[in-house]
Amino acid sequence: MPTQPNRTIRLILYFANSCFYELIISFCCWLLALTEQSPLQDFCVADQSNTVQVNGFACKDPKMVQADDFFFSGLYLAGNTSNSVGSRVTPVTTAQLPGLNTLGVALTRIDYAIGGINPPHTHPRATELLTVIEGSLEVGFVTSNPENRFISKVLSKGDVFVFPVGLIHFQRNAGMMNAIAISAFSSQNPGAITIGNAVFGSMPDIATDVLAK
């Protein structure tokens, strides 16, 4: 017959395991809560004239919704790459396509001149899935601290590459012709933080001695 201490130990282990699984379930639920919420109706077309502050946009009256709310035209147009970096991003987020509101997706067209780059940047709210449409691109991202590992690859037409959410990444035209890519995002508004602009172009300026160090 087991002794009383043994039974006590088994009870302690049982409750410890139960608490552990409850913690795991709670943690998973917390992670799910960090993602964009699933819509609770067929659609929620953004009412961009509404001044109510919500996480996203307030919904337009469904009876006033038209086909054009779900439509965007313009990705067939090449972006003007006559700038300092030699690239141009054409976004299709909720700001351009109100029907994306609450649906958790967006995309961009990116045009690259010969030698053009999309400088190191992050998307704080989205994973990016990039597909090369024309040309050749060198792409890469850097893992988080402390490893800061640089992972890169040269892509050709039809190749696909994923940039994990929040990590610093870039693209560079690696060919001898203009390049085009389409990127899909796991957010209706992925956001973009260009590292150089944010650190050296902030308003007001970050103190020079901080940047020097």
Stockholm file with secondary structure:
# STOCKHOLM 1.0

chainA/1-213         MPTQPNRTIRLILYFANSCFYELIISFCCWLLALTEQSPLQDFCVADQSNTVQVNGFACKDPKMVQADDFFFSGLYLAGNTSNSVGSRVTPVTTAQLPGLNTLGVALTRIDYAIGGINPPHTHPRATELLTVIEGSLEVGFVTSNPENRFISKVLSKGDVFVFPVGLIHFQRNAGMMNAIAISAFSSQNPGAITIGNAVFGSMPDIATDVLAK
#=GR chainA/1-213 SS CCCHHHHHHHHHHHHHHHHHHHHHHHHHHHHHHHSCCCCSSSCCCBCTTCCCCCSSCCBCCGGGCCGGGGCCCCTTSCCCCCSSSSEEEEEESTTTCGGGTTSCCEEEEEEECTTCEEEEEECTTCCEEEEEEESCEEEEEECCTTTCCEEEEEECTTCEEEECTTCEEEEEECSSSCEEEEEEESSSSCCCEEHHHHHHSCSSCCCHHHHHC
#=GC SS_cons         CCCHHHHHHHHHHHHHHHHHHHHHHHHHHHHHHHSCCCCSSSCCCBCTTCCCCCSSCCBCCGGGCCGGGGCCCCTTSCCCCCSSSSEEEEEESTTTCGGGTTSCCEEEEEEECTTCEEEEEECTTCCEEEEEEESCEEEEEECCTTTCCEEEEEECTTCEEEECTTCEEEEEECSSSCEEEEEEESSSSCCCEEHHHHHHSCSSCCCHHHHHC
//
